[in-house]
């Protein structure tokens, strides 16, 4: 199990993703865009919209 966690936190994929996230964050800071606050609801607690609402007749 530790090996699986290491892949997510220290592996090549993590390093590549972290580098891209840092570039985005640096750009956000350069353009004085505020950081979004963390959502009070976890992603899995947010109810999806009904598909019927998006339909156009």
Secondary structure as the mmCIF struct_conf table of DSSP 4:
data_model
#
loop_
_struct_conf.conf_type_id
_struct_conf.id
_struct_conf.beg_label_comp_id
_struct_conf.beg_label_asym_id
_struct_conf.beg_label_seq_id
_struct_conf.end_label_comp_id
_struct_conf.end_label_asym_id
_struct_conf.end_label_seq_id
HELX_RH_AL_P HELX_RH_AL_P1 UNK A 2 UNK A 10
BEND BEND1 UNK A 11 UNK A 11
HELX_RH_AL_P HELX_RH_AL_P2 UNK A 12 UNK A 30
TURN_TY1_P TURN_TY1_P1 UNK A 31 UNK A 32
HELX_LH_PP_P HELX_LH_PP_P1 UNK A 33 UNK A 39
BEND BEND2 UNK A 40 UNK A 41
HELX_RH_3T_P HELX_RH_3T_P1 UNK A 43 UNK A 45
BEND BEND3 UNK A 46 UNK A 46
HELX_LH_PP_P HELX_LH_PP_P2 UNK A 47 UNK A 50
HELX_RH_AL_P HELX_RH_AL_P3 UNK A 51 UNK A 54
#
